[in-house]
């Protein structure tokens, strides 16, 4: 039985247990007409459903976590001693046996002991699945019977349900927090390995990016100049150049669109135009990349030739313009919501003093909404800094330190993709540098998000 089928069976069991709980609750309420039930019928039904499903689900989680290790230990005991005592040979043998047990092909002829081990693995997995299903069924039946018999007027079913819901909310929050911590720790660990090869000063302040790719690990005795140059400044400059061009495109267009929709547009036009603008945020970035490569880049190059400028089709300008179009909805939608939240009394007071509508917008509405607008701009900037696919196709992928937006550049995200693509040794600095770049990019975007959240929170405290 697949995991999806098992989950569907648990949901069906929960629905059946819920209905049984409802019926039992009505029976108990009829048997005690003078005594009021503590909770509503659906609370008792949900209690029976949770008692039937949650213990069985925990059994499934524990079994899924522990059974692979136990099966591997039993399988290892069936292998020849020469294979079992060599970690490298054992890893290869377990992979081959797993492929044989799953009816996958192997490169060479399988030995007799491999075929026997594969049959043993299949039988053990089937036995393990059978035991798990039997244990889950027993636990589910016991939980359902226990909760079914505990339904009484004095039983606090609602309190139990609220505790379960609160625990689920805490677990969801914890998962999000632990995921963030895990991402940071994984990048920190690999970044420290990279800095054992390359000096942090050379990485953060170097002006040359020229890693020499290798397919073999770099040992302690080979830390020479042959490993290449890992100066981050060309990548950082290209990242911020493209982001600045994108913001120069997105801020005026997005902010003006937000002002028009919030202050001038009719309700019917606003209800139509705002969703259309927000569609831009749902277009895949690879589509924007093709648009930049096929349409915007040649157009800018031809326009440059017409006015005497040498603009490459794949350049920082091309990537920045298309990226600016992509993040227009971030600024437009957020700024529109913020502007509409400015109290109407401020507008009425300004208009009552004789100001025109445009003067009211410039001198009253925008200053009042400025903290929220700045927060929206910073959030959009963090989105632009982390963009990858548009830059891969439109920026030219040339890691050079230049201030000319008409030339090809590269960014940190594109370089991360390049360093982790191909047949490279992940213990070499050529691959480990991707984690150092990722950690640096994470810190930059985190700071932008923190500043944006602080500004937005200050705005909300002032006007809510």
C-alpha positions in Angstrom: 0.0 0.0 0.0 1.4 3.4 -1.0 1.7 6.3 1.4 -0.9 8.2 -0.5 -3.4 5.4 -0.3 -2.7 5.0 3.4 -3.3 8.7 4.0 -6.5 8.5 2.1 -7.6 5.5 4.2 -6.8 7.5 7.4 -8.9 10.4 6.2 -11.8 8.0 5.4 -11.4 6.5 8.9 -11.5 9.9 10.4 -14.7 10.8 8.6 -16.3 7.5 9.8 -15.2 8.0 13.3 -16.5 11.6 13.3 -20.0 10.4 12.2 -19.9 7.7 14.9 -19.0 10.3 17.5 -22.0 12.5 16.4 -24.4 9.6 16.7 -23.0 8.6 20.1 -23.3 12.2 21.3 -27.0 12.4 20.4 -27.6 9.1 22.1 -25.9 10.2 25.3 -27.7 13.5 25.3 -31.0 11.6 25.0 -30.1 9.4 27.9 -29.4 12.4 30.1 -32.2 14.9 29.3 -31.7 16.9 32.5 -27.9 17.2 32.2 -26.4 19.6 29.6 -23.5 18.4 27.4 -20.3 20.2 28.0 -19.4 20.5 24.3 -21.2 20.6 21.1 -21.8 17.5 19.1 -19.2 18.3 16.4 -16.6 18.6 19.2 -17.3 15.0 20.3 -17.3 13.8 16.8 -13.9 15.5 16.1 -12.5 14.0 19.3 -13.4 10.5 18.2 -12.0 11.2 14.7 -8.7 12.5 16.1 -8.3 9.6 18.6 -8.8 7.2 15.7 -6.3 8.8 13.4 -3.6 10.6 15.3 -2.2 7.6 17.2 -2.1 5.6 14.0 -0.4 8.4 12.2 2.2 8.7 14.9 2.8 4.9 14.5 3.3 5.5 10.8 5.8 8.2 11.4 7.8 6.3 13.9 7.8 3.1 11.8 8.8 5.0 8.6 11.7 6.6 10.5 13.0 3.4 12.3 12.2 0.6 9.9 14.7 1.5 7.1 17.5 1.4 9.7 16.4 -1.9 11.1 15.9 -3.4 7.7 19.4 -2.3 6.7 20.9 -3.9 9.7 19.2 -7.2 9.0 20.2 -6.9 5.4 23.9 -6.2 6.3 23.9 -9.3 8.4 23.1 -11.4 5.3 26.0 -10.0 3.2 29.5 -11.6 3.0 31.9 -10.4 5.7 34.2 -8.9 3.1 31.4 -6.6 1.9 29.9 -5.8 5.3 33.2 -4.7 6.8 34.1 -2.3 4.1 32.0 0.9 4.3 32.5 1.9 0.6 31.8 -1.6 -0.7 28.8 -1.9 1.7 27.3 1.4 0.3 27.7 0.2 -3.3 26.3 -3.2 -2.5 23.2 -1.8 -0.7 22.5 0.4 -3.6 22.7 -2.5 -6.1 20.6 -4.7 -3.9 18.0 -2.0 -3.5 17.8 -1.6 -7.3 17.5 -5.4 -7.7 14.7 -5.5 -5.1 12.9 -2.7 -6.9 13.3 -4.5 -10.3 15.6 -1.7 -11.6 18.4 -2.6 -13.9 22.1 -2.9 -12.8 25.2 -2.3 -14.8 26.7 -5.7 -14.5 25.6 -9.3 -13.9 24.2 -9.8 -10.4 25.9 -12.3 -8.2 24.0 -15.1 -6.4 24.4 -13.5 -3.0 23.1 -10.2 -4.4 20.0 -12.0 -5.7 19.4 -13.7 -2.4 19.9 -10.4 -0.5 17.4 -8.7 -2.9 14.8 -11.4 -2.3 15.4 -11.1 1.5 15.0 -7.3 1.2 11.7 -7.6 -0.6 10.3 -10.1 1.9 11.5 -8.0 4.8 9.9 -4.9 3.4 6.6 -6.7 2.8 6.7 -8.1 6.4 7.5 -4.6 7.7 4.6 -3.1 5.8 2.2 -5.8 7.0 3.3 -5.3 10.7 2.9 -1.6 10.4 -0.6 -1.8 8.9 -1.6 -4.3 11.6 -0.2 -2.1 14.4 -1.9 1.0 12.9 -5.2 -0.7 12.7 -5.0 -1.9 16.3 -4.0 1.5 17.6 -6.7 3.2 15.5 -9.4 0.8 16.8 -8.2 1.2 20.4 -8.2 5.0 20.1 -11.7 5.0 18.5 -13.1 2.7 21.2 -11.6 4.7 24.0 -12.9 8.0 22.8 -16.3 6.6 21.8 -16.9 5.2 25.3 -15.7 8.4 27.0 -18.4 10.5 25.5 -20.4 11.9 28.4 -22.0 15.1 29.5 -19.0 16.0 31.7 -16.3 15.1 29.2 -14.5 18.3 28.0 -14.2 17.5 24.3 -14.0 21.1 23.2 -10.9 21.7 25.4 -9.2 18.6 24.0 -9.9 19.8 20.4 -8.6 23.3 21.2 -5.4 21.8 22.6 -4.9 19.7 19.5 -5.4 22.7 17.3 -3.1 24.8 19.3 -0.4 22.1 19.3 -0.8 21.8 15.5 -0.3 25.6 15.1 2.8 25.5 17.3 4.2 22.7 15.3 3.6 24.5 12.0 5.3 27.6 13.3 8.2 25.5 14.6 8.6 23.8 11.3 9.0 27.1 9.6 11.5 28.3 12.1 13.5 25.1 12.1 13.5 25.2 8.3 15.1 28.6 8.3 17.6 27.6 11.0 18.5 24.5 9.0 19.0 26.5 5.8 21.3 28.9 7.6 23.3 26.2 9.4 23.8 24.2 6.2 25.1 27.2 4.4 27.3 28.3 7.4 28.9 24.8 7.6 29.8 24.6 3.9 30.9 28.2 3.9 33.3 27.5 6.7 34.7 24.7 4.7 35.2 27.0 1.7 37.0 29.6 3.9 39.4 26.9 4.9 40.6 27.0 1.3 40.2 30.7 0.5 40.8 33.7 2.7 37.6 35.6 3.7 39.5 38.9 2.8 40.2 37.6 -0.7 36.6 36.5 -1.1 34.8 39.6 0.2 37.2 42.2 -1.2 38.7 40.5 -4.3 38.1 42.1 -7.7 38.7 39.1 -9.9 36.3 36.2 -10.3 38.0 33.3 -12.1 37.4 29.9 -10.4 39.1 27.1 -12.2 36.8 24.1 -12.3 38.1 20.8 -11.2 36.6 17.3 -11.0 38.9 16.1 -8.2 39.1 17.2 -4.6 41.6 19.8 -3.5 43.6 18.5 -0.6 45.4 20.4 2.1 48.7 20.1 0.3 47.4 21.6 -2.9 46.1 25.0 -1.8 47.9 27.0 -4.3 46.9 29.7 -6.9 45.8 26.9 -9.2 42.4 26.8 -7.5 41.5 30.2 -9.1 40.4 33.6 -7.9 37.2 34.0 -5.9 36.7 37.7 -5.6 33.1 38.5 -4.9 33.0 42.2 -5.8 32.3 41.7 -9.5 29.3 39.6 -8.7 28.1 41.9 -6.0 28.5 44.9 -8.3 26.5 43.1 -11.1 23.8 42.1 -8.6 23.3 45.6 -7.3 23.5 47.2 -10.8 20.8 45.0 -12.2 18.7 45.5 -9.0 19.1 49.3 -9.2 18.0 49.4 -12.9 15.0 47.2 -12.0 14.0 49.5 -9.2 14.4 52.6 -11.5 11.9 50.9 -13.8 9.6 49.5 -11.2 9.3 52.3 -8.7 7.9 55.1 -11.0 5.6 52.7 -12.9 4.4 50.9 -9.9 4.0 53.9 -7.6 2.2 55.9 -10.3 -0.1 53.0 -11.1 -0.9 52.6 -7.4 -1.7 56.4 -7.0 -4.0 56.3 -10.1 -5.8 53.2 -9.0 -6.2 54.4 -5.4 -7.1 58.0 -6.0 -8.3 58.6 -9.6 -9.7 55.4 -11.0 -13.3 54.5 -10.8 -14.3 51.5 -8.7 -15.1 49.5 -11.8 -11.8 50.3 -13.5 -9.8 49.6 -10.3 -11.5 46.2 -9.9 -10.5 45.4 -13.5 -7.0 46.9 -13.8 -5.5 45.8 -10.4 -5.9 42.0 -11.1 -4.5 42.5 -14.6 -1.4 44.2 -13.2 -1.0 41.5 -10.6 -1.0 38.9 -13.3 2.6 40.0 -14.0 3.6 38.6 -10.6 2.3 35.1 -11.6 4.2 34.8 -14.9 7.1 32.3 -14.5 10.5 34.1 -14.5 11.8 31.8 -17.3 9.1 33.4 -19.5 10.5 36.9 -18.6 13.9 35.6 -19.4 12.9 34.5 -22.9 11.1 37.8 -23.4 14.3 39.6 -22.5 16.5 37.5 -24.7 14.3 37.5 -27.8 12.5 40.8 -27.6 13.9 43.4 -25.2 17.6 42.7 -25.7 17.5 43.1 -29.5 15.2 46.1 -29.2 17.6 47.9 -26.8 20.6 47.0 -29.1 18.9 48.4 -32.2 17.9 51.5 -30.3 21.4 52.0 -29.1 22.7 51.8 -32.6 20.2 54.4 -33.7 21.5 56.9 -31.2 25.2 55.9 -31.4 25.5 53.7 -28.2 27.0 50.3 -28.1 24.4 48.3 -26.1 24.7 44.5 -26.0 21.6 42.5 -26.4 22.5 40.5 -23.2 23.5 43.2 -20.7 22.8 44.5 -17.3 20.3 47.0 -18.9 18.3 44.3 -20.6 18.1 42.2 -17.4 17.3 45.2 -15.2 14.5 46.5 -17.5 12.7 43.1 -17.7 13.2 42.5 -14.0 11.7 45.9 -13.2 8.6 45.0 -15.3 8.4 41.8 -13.3 8.4 43.5 -9.8 6.0 46.2 -10.8 3.1 44.3 -9.2 5.0 44.1 -5.9 5.2 47.8 -5.6 1.9 48.6 -7.2 -0.3 46.3 -5.2 1.4 46.9 -1.9 1.5 50.7 -2.4 -2.1 50.7 -3.5 -3.3 48.9 -0.4 -1.2 51.2 1.8 -2.5 54.4 0.1 -6.1 53.3 0.5 -5.5 52.7 4.2 -4.7 56.4 4.8 -7.6 57.8 6.9 -10.2 59.6 4.8 -10.2 62.4 7.4 -6.8 63.5 6.3 -8.0 63.9 2.7 -11.2 65.6 3.8 -9.2 68.0 6.0 -6.9 68.9 3.2 -9.6 69.4 0.6 -11.6 71.5 3.1 -8.7 73.9 3.5 -8.8 74.5 -0.2 -6.1 72.2 -1.5 -6.6 70.5 -4.9 -6.7 66.7 -5.3 -3.2 66.6 -6.7 -1.9 68.8 -3.8 -3.7 66.6 -1.3 -2.0 63.5 -2.8 1.5 65.0 -2.9 1.4 66.8 0.5 -0.9 64.7 2.6 -1.6 61.2 1.3 1.9 60.3 0.1 3.7 61.6 3.2 1.3 59.7 5.4 1.8 56.5 3.4 5.5 56.9 2.9 6.7 54.4 5.6 4.5 51.7 4.0 5.6 52.6 0.5 9.2 52.4 1.5 8.6 49.0 3.0 7.0 47.8 -0.2 10.0 49.1 -2.2 12.5 47.3 0.0 10.5 44.0 -0.3 10.6 44.4 -4.1 14.3 45.1 -3.9 15.0 41.9 -2.0 12.9 40.1 -4.7 15.1 41.7 -7.4 18.3 40.8 -5.7 17.4 37.1 -5.5 16.2 36.7 -9.1 18.0 34.1 -11.2 16.4 33.0 -14.4 16.0 36.5 -16.0 19.7 37.2 -15.3 20.8 33.8 -16.6 19.3 34.5 -20.0 19.6 38.3 -20.3 22.6 39.5 -18.4 25.4 37.8 -20.4 27.0 35.9 -17.5 30.3 37.9 -17.6 31.7 38.3 -14.1 33.6 41.5 -14.7 33.8 44.6 -12.4 32.2 47.3 -14.5 30.0 50.3 -14.0 28.7 50.3 -17.6 25.1 49.0 -17.7 25.4 48.4 -21.5 27.9 45.5 -20.9 27.4 41.9 -19.9 27.6 41.2 -16.2 26.9 38.3 -13.8 25.2 38.1 -10.4 25.5 36.1 -7.3 22.5 33.9 -8.1 23.7 33.1 -11.6 27.1 32.2 -10.3 25.6 29.9 -7.6 23.8 28.0 -10.4 27.0 27.8 -12.5 29.2 26.6 -9.6 26.7 23.8 -8.8 26.1 22.7 -12.3 28.1 19.9 -14.0 30.3 17.1 -12.8 32.2 18.8 -10.0 33.7 17.6 -6.8 31.6 19.1 -4.0 34.5 19.1 -1.6 36.4 21.5 -3.8 36.4 25.3 -3.4 34.9 25.6 -6.9 31.7 24.1 -5.6 31.8 25.2 -1.9 32.0 28.9 -3.0 28.3 28.6 -4.0 27.4 28.2 -0.3 29.5 31.3 0.6 27.7 33.3 -2.0 24.3 31.9 -0.9 25.0 32.9 2.7 26.1 36.4 1.7 22.9 36.8 -0.5 20.8 35.4 2.4 22.2 38.1 4.8 21.6 40.9 2.3 18.0 39.9 1.6 17.4 39.3 5.3 18.6 42.8 6.2 16.3 44.3 3.5 13.3 42.3 4.7 14.0 43.2 8.4 14.2 46.9 7.5 11.0 46.6 5.4 9.1 44.9 8.3 10.3 47.4 10.8 9.1 50.3 8.6 5.7 48.6 7.8 5.2 47.8 11.5 5.8 51.4 12.5 3.3 52.5 9.8 0.6 50.1 11.1 1.0 51.2 14.7 0.6 54.8 13.6 -2.6 54.4 11.6 -4.5 51.4 12.8 
